[in-house]
Amino acid sequence: MRVIVARFAPRCPPSKPQQQQHLPHLHLLLRRRIASSALVLEPPPPPPPARRGLPAPPLIAGRFARTTVAVDASSRSRLPPARTIMTSAASQRLAGKTILITGASSGIGRSTALEFARTSPNDLRLVLTARRVDALRDLADQIRNEVGQGVKVLPVKLDVSNADEIRGFVACLPEEWRDIHVLVNNAGLVKGVARAPDIDEQDMDVVFSTNVTGLINMTQAILPIFQGRPGGGQGDIINVGSIAGREAYPGGSIYCASKAAVRSFTDTLRKELIATRIRVIEIDPGQVETEFSLVRFYGDKAKADAVYAGVEPLTPDDIAEAIVFTATRRENVVIADTLIYPNHQASALIMHRKNV
């Protein structure tokens, strides 16, 4: 067997994080037998002597001067681009799976669909649901144009607040789309900022039927699929909660109560399924800029924009990255509970606003 050395030459002594950032590249070379197991981290060369009247040039800290990998000419064509190297593990773990995302027409759901697709897996199926099916079709076109035929997309009109629609949902799917592996319960909303005793009954019904009942009904529709797999069952249930489920605030009583219910249901479900390989995961975002505030203020854009004045909120992409990360860990790894803030936020109500 040929012996080929992968060599990384830093200009300064590499720190452990600097060494580790090259490990995915090296491991890929080793797995493909393009490089041997030899890794050389060379110490930095001494600085050149100073010329008369000029100081010695400084060393550049924290950067590698060059990265060289000695390979056979026949092996060069097998080296993948950097993005492939970084996403290979996620791609392999998603290959052949079917992922169901609720509320996928906008915001976090839409970004999550794109993020799953961009991991470039082979034979991934995305079942995307929402009430606005035209927006889902546009998203499906975008995914096909961006990543090609490796990802198949099925847009399905679904109102999770309607129990009858959920009850017949799986049976209405084409047979090849029913073997779902990951459920992302993302659909949710908020209505108003009214305080008791002035909370509108219709707002209460809409919020709870979507955020709580809809999520539970969707879980109950998909869970038997997971439980039917060998070893007691296998699959991922990822519930998108909120900081509001952990910390109530004035004017948010109904929304906070709904997300607290999601948190309790998620925690209970995790304990009930402890003897299986079914992972139950909750992602709780802090402030994220989506249509959320526009819906809360009944379409009043000025009020919605004021929520984000003077701050840099999270984007839907930030949350989507976390969702995909949890779904692409090794099967024995459960990132059960995650709270995500933007840098300016420390709690539901404590935020730093600039020039406001």
Kinemage of the C-alpha trace (Angstrom):
@kinemage 1
@onewidth
@group {chain A} dominant
@subgroup {mainchain}
@vectorlist {calphas} color= white
{ca met a 1} P 0.000 0.000 0.000
{ca arg a 2} L 1.316 3.439 -0.883
{ca val a 3} L 2.208 5.804 1.955
{ca ile a 4} L 1.019 9.334 1.436
{ca val a 5} L 1.386 12.086 3.978
{ca ala a 6} L -1.113 14.860 4.643
{ca arg a 7} L 0.868 17.822 5.903
{ca phe a 8} L -0.393 21.029 7.501
{ca ala a 9} L 2.239 23.701 7.962
{ca pro a 10} L 1.294 26.572 10.290
{ca arg a 11} L 3.135 29.831 10.694
{ca cys a 12} L 2.700 29.671 14.430
{ca pro a 13} L 2.225 26.771 16.856
{ca pro a 14} L -1.298 25.523 16.117
{ca ser a 15} L -3.819 25.597 18.904
{ca lys a 16} L -6.047 22.567 19.465
{ca pro a 17} L -9.057 24.197 17.725
{ca gln a 18} L -6.841 25.030 14.731
{ca gln a 19} L -5.707 21.430 14.502
{ca gln a 20} L -9.257 20.167 14.833
{ca gln a 21} L -10.575 22.325 12.004
{ca his a 22} L -8.579 20.186 9.567
{ca leu a 23} L -9.625 16.837 10.968
{ca pro a 24} L -12.755 16.386 8.789
{ca his a 25} L -10.587 16.846 5.692
{ca leu a 26} L -7.943 14.419 6.923
{ca his a 27} L -10.470 11.792 7.998
{ca leu a 28} L -12.089 11.880 4.577
{ca leu a 29} L -8.716 11.320 2.904
{ca leu a 30} L -7.990 8.399 5.210
{ca arg a 31} L -11.386 6.763 4.637
{ca arg a 32} L -10.918 6.957 0.881
{ca arg a 33} L -7.336 5.651 1.112
{ca ile a 34} L -6.047 8.799 -0.541
{ca ala a 35} L -3.767 9.588 2.393
{ca ser a 36} L -2.043 7.421 4.961
{ca ser a 37} L -2.431 7.900 8.699
{ca ala a 38} L 0.575 10.237 8.882
{ca leu a 39} L -0.221 13.813 9.875
{ca val a 40} L 2.619 16.271 10.375
{ca leu a 41} L 2.062 19.571 12.149
{ca glu a 42} L 5.284 21.421 11.484
{ca pro a 43} L 6.510 24.055 13.949
{ca pro a 44} L 6.717 27.561 12.567
{ca pro a 45} L 9.978 28.521 10.903
{ca pro a 46} L 12.133 31.105 12.659
{ca pro a 47} L 11.472 34.669 11.523
{ca pro a 48} L 13.880 35.964 8.903
{ca pro a 49} L 16.585 38.242 10.259
{ca ala a 50} L 15.828 41.904 10.284
{ca arg a 51} L 17.457 43.961 7.606
{ca arg a 52} L 19.538 46.870 8.610
{ca gly a 53} L 17.270 49.617 9.833
{ca leu a 54} L 14.066 47.548 9.471
{ca pro a 55} L 12.241 45.490 12.136
{ca ala a 56} L 11.810 41.754 11.681
{ca pro a 57} L 8.489 40.918 9.997
{ca pro a 58} L 5.893 39.710 12.529
{ca leu a 59} L 4.461 36.212 12.501
{ca ile a 60} L 0.825 35.888 11.556
{ca ala a 61} L -0.922 34.215 14.484
{ca gly a 62} L -3.911 31.955 14.203
{ca arg a 63} L -3.606 31.115 10.507
{ca phe a 64} L -2.127 28.231 8.588
{ca ala a 65} L 0.362 29.358 5.980
{ca arg a 66} L -0.409 26.511 3.644
{ca thr a 67} L -2.219 23.214 3.520
{ca thr a 68} L -0.660 20.587 1.283
{ca val a 69} L -1.886 17.073 0.682
{ca ala a 70} L 0.331 14.688 -1.261
{ca val a 71} L -1.846 12.471 -3.435
{ca asp a 72} L -1.395 10.211 -6.416
{ca ala a 73} L -2.324 11.774 -9.713
{ca ser a 74} L -5.046 9.152 -10.071
{ca ser a 75} L -6.548 10.222 -6.735
{ca arg a 76} L -6.865 13.941 -7.403
{ca ser a 77} L -10.143 13.618 -9.235
{ca arg a 78} L -11.662 11.902 -6.196
{ca leu a 79} L -11.135 14.868 -3.889
{ca pro a 80} L -14.543 16.479 -3.192
{ca pro a 81} L -15.096 20.222 -2.813
{ca ala a 82} L -14.911 21.696 0.682
{ca arg a 83} L -18.721 21.887 1.093
{ca thr a 84} L -19.018 18.162 0.388
{ca ile a 85} L -16.383 17.395 3.008
{ca met a 86} L -18.144 19.460 5.657
{ca thr a 87} L -21.604 18.040 4.957
{ca ser a 88} L -20.765 14.426 4.211
{ca ala a 89} L -21.816 13.044 7.615
{ca ala a 90} L -25.158 14.886 7.565
{ca ser a 91} L -25.776 13.810 3.972
{ca gln a 92} L -25.139 10.160 4.752
{ca arg a 93} L -27.470 10.211 7.757
{ca leu a 94} L -30.291 11.801 5.760
{ca ala a 95} L -29.933 9.646 2.656
{ca gly a 96} L -33.128 7.783 1.824
{ca lys a 97} L -35.185 9.473 4.547
{ca thr a 98} L -38.556 11.208 4.387
{ca ile a 99} L -38.981 14.413 6.391
{ca leu a 100} L -42.316 16.054 7.198
{ca ile a 101} L -42.356 19.777 8.034
{ca thr a 102} L -45.504 21.633 9.102
{ca gly a 103} L -45.877 25.368 8.551
{ca ala a 104} L -43.361 25.206 5.692
{ca ser a 105} L -44.722 28.056 3.560
{ca ser a 106} L -42.720 30.779 5.332
{ca gly a 107} L -40.387 31.623 8.181
{ca ile a 108} L -38.668 28.858 10.114
{ca gly a 109} L -40.496 26.057 8.289
{ca arg a 110} L -39.461 27.319 4.870
{ca ser a 111} L -35.849 27.797 5.943
{ca thr a 112} L -35.805 24.324 7.493
{ca ala a 113} L -36.896 22.735 4.215
{ca leu a 114} L -34.138 24.577 2.365
{ca glu a 115} L -31.538 23.675 4.976
{ca phe a 116} L -32.376 19.968 4.800
{ca ala a 117} L -32.192 20.113 1.005
{ca arg a 118} L -28.849 21.937 1.042
{ca thr a 119} L -27.141 19.141 2.944
{ca ser a 120} L -27.116 17.477 -0.499
{ca pro a 121} L -28.284 14.009 0.541
{ca asn a 122} L -29.141 11.277 -1.931
{ca asp a 123} L -32.813 10.337 -2.261
{ca leu a 124} L -34.193 12.692 0.402
{ca arg a 125} L -37.945 13.267 0.416
{ca leu a 126} L -39.494 16.417 1.867
{ca val a 127} L -43.206 16.486 2.670
{ca leu a 128} L -43.987 20.185 3.083
{ca thr a 129} L -47.320 21.212 4.575
{ca ala a 130} L -49.077 24.536 5.147
{ca arg a 131} L -52.343 26.266 4.366
{ca arg a 132} L -50.787 28.322 1.533
{ca val a 133} L -50.102 25.620 -1.026
{ca asp a 134} L -48.985 28.089 -3.731
{ca ala a 135} L -46.115 29.184 -1.492
{ca leu a 136} L -45.206 25.515 -0.994
{ca arg a 137} L -45.086 24.945 -4.751
{ca asp a 138} L -42.794 27.953 -5.169
{ca leu a 139} L -40.546 26.533 -2.455
{ca ala a 140} L -40.511 23.128 -4.151
{ca asp a 141} L -39.425 24.775 -7.418
{ca gln a 142} L -36.654 26.646 -5.624
{ca ile a 143} L -35.347 23.443 -4.033
{ca arg a 144} L -35.374 21.581 -7.355
{ca asn a 145} L -33.553 24.414 -9.108
{ca glu a 146} L -30.982 24.734 -6.343
{ca val a 147} L -30.100 21.132 -5.483
{ca gly a 148} L -31.355 19.059 -8.405
{ca gln a 149} L -32.998 15.652 -8.369
{ca gly a 150} L -31.354 14.308 -5.195
{ca val a 151} L -34.186 15.860 -3.168
{ca lys a 152} L -37.830 15.175 -3.985
{ca val a 153} L -40.522 17.531 -2.668
{ca leu a 154} L -44.227 16.906 -2.066
{ca pro a 155} L -46.265 20.055 -1.249
{ca val a 156} L -49.444 19.232 0.686
{ca lys a 157} L -52.141 21.657 1.781
{ca leu a 158} L -52.820 21.097 5.479
{ca asp a 159} L -54.340 23.136 8.290
{ca val a 160} L -53.004 21.594 11.503
{ca ser a 161} L -55.775 23.279 13.498
{ca asn a 162} L -58.265 21.041 11.670
{ca ala a 163} L -58.294 17.647 13.396
{ca asp a 164} L -60.176 15.989 10.521
{ca glu a 165} L -57.479 16.973 8.018
{ca ile a 166} L -54.761 15.513 10.232
{ca arg a 167} L -56.748 12.340 10.845
{ca gly a 168} L -56.757 11.488 7.146
{ca phe a 169} L -53.375 12.978 6.325
{ca val a 170} L -51.127 9.897 6.161
{ca ala a 171} L -53.664 7.826 4.221
{ca cys a 172} L -53.876 10.568 1.577
{ca leu a 173} L -50.120 10.569 0.948
{ca pro a 174} L -48.774 8.559 -1.997
{ca glu a 175} L -47.578 5.214 -0.634
{ca glu a 176} L -43.895 5.919 -1.299
{ca trp a 177} L -44.123 9.079 0.859
{ca arg a 178} L -45.654 7.494 3.967
{ca asp a 179} L -42.476 6.075 5.511
{ca ile a 180} L -41.689 9.256 7.459
{ca his a 181} L -38.469 9.392 9.508
{ca val a 182} L -38.430 12.972 10.837
{ca leu a 183} L -41.403 15.086 11.950
{ca val a 184} L -40.766 18.808 12.401
{ca asn a 185} L -43.752 20.301 14.248
{ca asn a 186} L -43.174 23.916 13.294
{ca ala a 187} L -46.633 25.342 12.549
{ca gly a 188} L -47.599 27.959 15.116
{ca leu a 189} L -48.853 31.503 15.564
{ca val a 190} L -49.875 34.180 18.037
{ca lys a 191} L -52.835 36.555 18.063
{ca gly a 192} L -52.905 39.868 19.874
{ca val a 193} L -51.426 41.183 23.117
{ca ala a 194} L -54.670 41.433 25.088
{ca arg a 195} L -54.692 40.792 28.824
{ca ala a 196} L -57.402 39.113 30.878
{ca pro a 197} L -60.332 39.764 31.008
{ca asp a 198} L -60.163 41.198 27.469
{ca ile a 199} L -58.712 38.215 25.585
{ca asp a 200} L -60.751 37.371 22.499
{ca glu a 201} L -62.234 33.859 22.556
{ca gln a 202} L -61.609 33.324 18.863
{ca asp a 203} L -57.934 34.221 19.309
{ca met a 204} L -57.702 31.689 22.122
{ca asp a 205} L -59.238 28.976 19.946
{ca val a 206} L -56.942 29.680 16.985
{ca val a 207} L -53.760 29.791 19.077
{ca phe a 208} L -54.462 26.619 21.043
{ca ser a 209} L -55.865 24.615 18.122
{ca thr a 210} L -52.741 25.402 16.095
{ca asn a 211} L -49.932 25.500 18.650
{ca val a 212} L -51.090 22.755 21.011
{ca thr a 213} L -53.874 20.545 19.650
{ca gly a 214} L -52.470 20.643 16.124
{ca leu a 215} L -48.995 19.669 17.292
{ca ile a 216} L -50.306 16.820 19.454
{ca asn a 217} L -52.631 15.525 16.723
{ca met a 218} L -49.816 15.625 14.164
{ca thr a 219} L -47.535 13.724 16.514
{ca gln a 220} L -50.207 11.087 17.116
{ca ala a 221} L -50.714 10.674 13.369
{ca ile a 222} L -47.010 10.064 12.669
{ca leu a 223} L -45.868 8.272 15.835
{ca pro a 224} L -47.294 4.846 14.833
{ca ile a 225} L -45.025 4.933 11.763
{ca phe a 226} L -42.012 5.412 14.020
{ca gln a 227} L -43.165 2.742 16.466
{ca gly a 228} L -43.569 0.195 13.681
{ca arg a 229} L -39.840 0.066 13.042
{ca pro a 230} L -37.626 -2.671 14.549
{ca gly a 231} L -36.075 -2.323 17.986
{ca gly a 232} L -39.085 -0.660 19.562
{ca gly a 233} L -39.223 2.148 17.020
{ca gln a 234} L -37.036 4.788 15.406
{ca gly a 235} L -37.546 8.378 14.234
{ca asp a 236} L -37.210 12.027 15.223
{ca ile a 237} L -39.917 14.317 16.601
{ca ile a 238} L -38.676 17.910 16.582
{ca asn a 239} L -41.019 20.424 18.203
{ca val a 240} L -40.434 24.134 17.675
{ca gly a 241} L -41.291 25.818 20.964
{ca ser a 242} L -40.386 29.289 22.217
{ca ile a 243} L -38.724 31.201 25.028
{ca ala a 244} L -42.360 32.070 25.846
{ca gly a 245} L -42.878 28.474 26.972
{ca arg a 246} L -40.138 28.902 29.575
{ca glu a 247} L -40.789 32.475 30.685
{ca ala a 248} L -44.206 34.161 30.641
{ca tyr a 249} L -44.548 37.880 29.971
{ca pro a 250} L -47.389 40.432 30.231
{ca gly a 251} L -49.514 40.592 27.109
{ca gly a 252} L -48.492 37.110 26.048
{ca ser a 253} L -50.563 34.971 28.356
{ca ile a 254} L -52.317 32.852 25.702
{ca tyr a 255} L -49.238 32.378 23.543
{ca cys a 256} L -47.049 31.678 26.588
{ca ala a 257} L -49.579 29.160 27.870
{ca ser a 258} L -49.672 27.392 24.500
{ca lys a 259} L -45.895 27.081 24.299
{ca ala a 260} L -45.681 25.962 27.929
{ca ala a 261} L -48.117 23.201 26.980
{ca val a 262} L -45.868 22.219 24.067
{ca arg a 263} L -42.915 22.064 26.428
{ca ser a 264} L -44.780 19.837 28.890
{ca phe a 265} L -46.042 17.549 26.127
{ca thr a 266} L -42.549 17.235 24.643
{ca asp a 267} L -40.981 16.405 27.998
{ca thr a 268} L -43.667 13.827 28.770
{ca leu a 269} L -43.386 12.216 25.339
{ca arg a 270} L -39.616 11.875 25.716
{ca lys a 271} L -40.105 9.981 28.973
{ca glu a 272} L -42.847 7.782 27.541
{ca leu a 273} L -40.649 6.763 24.593
{ca ile a 274} L -37.459 6.231 26.585
{ca ala a 275} L -37.297 2.502 25.724
{ca thr a 276} L -37.260 3.223 21.959
{ca arg a 277} L -34.873 4.796 19.440
{ca ile a 278} L -37.334 7.641 18.891
{ca arg a 279} L -35.688 10.971 19.635
{ca val a 280} L -37.884 13.746 21.038
{ca ile a 281} L -36.346 17.186 20.599
{ca glu a 282} L -37.417 20.732 21.418
{ca ile a 283} L -35.937 23.877 19.867
{ca asp a 284} L -36.914 27.100 21.673
{ca pro a 285} L -36.074 30.292 19.752
{ca gly a 286} L -35.842 33.710 21.319
{ca gln a 287} L -36.582 36.715 19.123
{ca val a 288} L -36.774 35.724 15.446
{ca glu a 289} L -37.831 38.039 12.624
{ca thr a 290} L -40.597 36.260 10.709
{ca glu a 291} L -44.270 36.925 9.929
{ca phe a 292} L -44.881 36.185 13.623
{ca ser a 293} L -45.276 39.818 14.731
{ca leu a 294} L -47.280 40.766 11.649
{ca val a 295} L -49.809 38.040 12.507
{ca arg a 296} L -49.794 39.029 16.188
{ca phe a 297} L -50.751 42.624 15.300
{ca tyr a 298} L -53.370 41.573 12.718
{ca gly a 299} L -51.356 42.841 9.739
{ca asp a 300} L -50.262 46.183 11.259
{ca lys a 301} L -46.762 46.460 9.749
{ca ala a 302} L -45.757 49.528 11.752
{ca lys a 303} L -46.388 47.721 15.032
{ca ala a 304} L -44.673 44.582 13.754
{ca asp a 305} L -41.576 46.521 12.662
{ca ala a 306} L -41.372 48.229 16.058
{ca val a 307} L -40.754 44.833 17.699
{ca tyr a 308} L -37.400 44.608 15.914
{ca ala a 309} L -36.407 48.281 16.161
{ca gly a 310} L -32.832 48.770 17.346
{ca val a 311} L -32.025 45.063 17.573
{ca glu a 312} L -30.588 42.338 15.385
{ca pro a 313} L -33.001 39.422 15.772
{ca leu a 314} L -32.371 35.840 14.803
{ca thr a 315} L -33.294 34.842 11.264
{ca pro a 316} L -35.308 31.766 10.287
{ca asp a 317} L -32.096 30.330 8.843
{ca asp a 318} L -30.488 30.416 12.299
{ca ile a 319} L -33.192 28.176 13.723
{ca ala a 320} L -33.261 25.956 10.642
{ca glu a 321} L -29.557 25.221 11.057
{ca ala a 322} L -30.174 24.088 14.635
{ca ile a 323} L -33.094 21.872 13.598
{ca val a 324} L -31.102 20.143 10.869
{ca phe a 325} L -28.122 19.761 13.207
{ca thr a 326} L -30.216 17.897 15.780
{ca ala a 327} L -31.671 15.606 13.107
{ca thr a 328} L -28.273 14.692 11.668
{ca arg a 329} L -26.494 13.587 14.833
{ca arg a 330} L -25.560 9.970 15.400
{ca glu a 331} L -28.666 7.973 16.368
{ca asn a 332} L -27.591 7.627 20.008
{ca val a 333} L -27.182 11.412 20.396
{ca val a 334} L -30.278 13.360 21.461
{ca ile a 335} L -30.002 17.143 21.648
{ca ala a 336} L -33.147 17.150 23.712
{ca asp a 337} L -33.620 20.787 24.676
{ca thr a 338} L -32.141 23.884 23.036
{ca leu a 339} L -32.720 27.583 23.782
{ca ile a 340} L -31.453 29.998 21.122
{ca tyr a 341} L -31.058 33.747 21.675
{ca pro a 342} L -29.764 36.516 19.460
{ca asn a 343} L -26.759 38.225 20.996
{ca his a 344} L -28.752 41.184 22.344
{ca gln a 345} L -31.285 39.055 24.265
{ca ala a 346} L -30.924 37.600 27.767
{ca ser a 347} L -34.537 36.650 28.552
{ca ala a 348} L -38.037 37.088 27.165
{ca leu a 349} L -38.071 40.757 28.192
{ca ile a 350} L -34.414 41.725 28.662
{ca met a 351} L -33.028 43.020 25.360
{ca his a 352} L -30.512 45.657 24.423
{ca arg a 353} L -31.844 48.128 21.867
{ca lys a 354} L -29.584 50.586 20.072
{ca asn a 355} L -30.675 54.161 19.381
{ca val a 356} L -34.249 53.600 20.522
